[in-house]
Amino acid sequence: MKMTPVLKKARENMDPGIITAEGFLGSDKRNLSTIIDEDAQVMRHLDIDPVEVAGKMRHLMEEGRKGLGEPVTVDSEWLVKTDEARGHLVCPWEDGIFRKVNVTIERKETGEKLFFTDLSIHLLEAHGFLEGRGSSFRLNLESLKHVLKV
């Protein structure tokens, strides 16, 4: 994938202090298009469909929100806890504004956990972006596969 003007602007928005204090790339020095391309290759290798996974993440988040901050069992397989903070975050691609919803999912059978945000779902689904290596909010593909059973 080529670094288009849209990708260049999104990349600028990912720097620390622009949208979030930490930014979106962590310690990752790779080009944004390289990050997305390499993660897409791993998703194909693991047979992960980003749209399908994002849909499952959204379902678990919405069910978890019914607990009003307390953990709830969802579909008898996951323990889901959501925390909401005041304010919103804009997508680095500037194509949406998202609530500050943090989601922790535990697969009851194994105890494996996964953490993500409302914005993480959008970034995966719309842009195939998992955040950069070293980012606190980077989605781990192995964890997605195991915890979500996809």
C-alpha positions as CSV (number, residue, x, y, z in Angstrom):
1,M,0.0,0.0,0.0
2,K,1.2,3.4,-0.9
3,M,1.4,6.4,1.5
4,T,-1.5,8.4,0.1
5,P,-2.3,11.9,1.3
6,V,-5.1,10.5,3.4
7,L,-2.6,8.0,5.1
8,K,-0.1,10.8,5.6
9,K,-2.7,13.0,7.3
10,A,-3.8,10.0,9.5
11,R,-0.2,9.3,10.4
12,E,0.3,12.9,11.5
13,N,-2.8,12.7,13.7
14,M,-1.3,9.6,15.4
15,D,1.6,11.5,16.9
16,P,1.5,11.9,20.7
17,G,-0.4,14.9,21.9
18,I,-2.5,15.3,18.7
19,I,-5.6,13.1,19.5
20,T,-4.3,11.3,22.6
21,A,-1.4,12.0,25.0
22,E,0.4,8.7,24.0
23,G,-0.5,8.7,20.3
24,F,-1.3,5.5,18.4
25,L,2.1,4.2,17.3
26,G,4.0,3.4,20.5
27,S,7.6,2.6,19.7
28,D,6.8,1.5,16.1
29,K,9.0,3.3,13.5
30,R,7.5,1.6,10.5
31,N,5.6,3.5,7.8
32,L,1.8,3.5,8.5
33,S,1.1,1.7,5.2
34,T,3.7,-1.0,6.2
35,I,2.1,-1.4,9.6
36,I,-1.3,-1.9,8.0
37,D,0.0,-4.2,5.3
38,E,2.0,-6.4,7.6
39,D,-0.9,-6.7,10.1
40,A,-3.2,-7.6,7.1
41,Q,-0.9,-10.4,6.2
42,V,-0.9,-11.8,9.7
43,M,-4.7,-11.6,9.8
44,R,-4.9,-13.6,6.5
45,H,-2.5,-16.1,7.9
46,L,-4.6,-16.5,11.1
47,D,-7.8,-16.5,9.1
48,I,-9.1,-13.4,10.9
49,D,-11.7,-11.4,9.1
50,P,-11.4,-7.8,10.5
51,V,-15.1,-7.0,9.9
52,E,-16.3,-10.2,11.5
53,V,-14.0,-9.7,14.5
54,A,-15.0,-6.0,14.9
55,G,-18.7,-7.1,14.8
56,K,-18.1,-9.6,17.6
57,M,-16.1,-7.0,19.6
58,R,-19.0,-4.5,19.2
59,H,-21.5,-7.1,20.3
60,L,-19.5,-7.9,23.4
61,M,-19.0,-4.2,24.2
62,E,-22.7,-3.4,23.9
63,E,-23.7,-6.4,26.0
64,G,-21.0,-5.5,28.6
65,R,-22.3,-1.9,28.8
66,K,-25.6,-3.3,30.2
67,G,-23.6,-4.1,33.4
68,L,-23.1,-0.3,34.1
69,G,-19.5,-0.8,35.0
70,E,-19.9,-4.2,36.7
71,P,-18.7,-7.4,35.0
72,V,-21.4,-9.3,33.2
73,T,-21.5,-12.8,31.5
74,V,-22.2,-12.6,27.8
75,D,-23.3,-15.6,25.7
76,S,-22.3,-17.8,28.7
77,E,-18.6,-17.7,27.5
78,W,-17.2,-14.3,28.3
79,L,-17.0,-12.1,31.3
80,V,-17.2,-8.5,30.0
81,K,-16.6,-5.2,31.9
82,T,-16.8,-1.8,30.4
83,D,-15.7,1.5,31.8
84,E,-16.7,4.8,30.3
85,A,-14.9,8.1,30.7
86,R,-16.2,11.6,29.8
87,G,-15.4,12.9,26.4
88,H,-14.8,11.5,23.0
89,L,-11.9,10.6,20.7
90,V,-11.7,11.4,17.0
91,C,-10.4,8.7,14.5
92,P,-7.0,9.7,13.1
93,W,-8.5,9.3,9.6
94,E,-11.1,12.0,10.8
95,D,-14.0,9.8,9.8
96,G,-15.8,9.5,13.1
97,I,-16.0,10.5,16.8
98,F,-16.1,7.7,19.4
99,R,-17.0,7.5,23.1
100,K,-14.2,6.7,25.6
101,V,-15.3,3.2,26.3
102,N,-12.8,0.7,27.6
103,V,-13.7,-3.0,27.4
104,T,-12.1,-5.9,29.2
105,I,-13.1,-9.4,28.1
106,E,-12.2,-12.6,29.8
107,R,-12.9,-15.9,28.2
108,K,-14.3,-17.9,31.1
109,E,-13.0,-21.3,29.9
110,T,-9.4,-20.3,29.8
111,G,-9.1,-17.0,31.8
112,E,-7.5,-15.3,28.8
113,K,-8.2,-11.6,28.6
114,L,-8.5,-9.0,25.9
115,F,-8.6,-5.2,26.3
116,F,-9.9,-2.8,23.7
117,T,-11.8,0.5,23.2
118,D,-14.7,1.7,21.1
119,L,-12.2,3.4,18.8
120,S,-10.2,0.1,18.5
121,I,-13.2,-1.5,17.0
122,H,-13.6,1.2,14.4
123,L,-9.8,1.3,13.6
124,L,-9.9,-2.5,12.9
125,E,-13.1,-2.5,10.9
126,A,-12.7,0.6,8.8
127,H,-8.9,0.8,8.4
128,G,-7.4,-2.6,9.3
129,F,-5.3,-0.7,11.9
130,L,-4.4,-2.4,15.2
131,E,-2.1,0.5,16.4
132,G,1.6,0.4,16.4
133,R,3.9,-2.0,18.2
134,G,4.4,-0.8,21.8
135,S,1.2,1.1,21.9
136,S,-0.9,0.5,25.1
137,F,-4.0,0.0,23.0
138,R,-2.5,-2.2,20.2
139,L,-4.7,-5.2,19.5
140,N,-2.9,-8.5,19.7
141,L,-4.1,-10.8,16.9
142,E,-3.3,-14.0,18.7
143,S,-5.3,-12.8,21.7
144,L,-8.2,-11.7,19.4
145,K,-8.2,-15.2,17.9
146,H,-8.1,-17.1,21.2
147,V,-10.2,-14.9,23.4
148,L,-13.0,-14.2,20.9
149,K,-12.9,-17.8,19.4
150,V,-12.7,-16.6,15.8
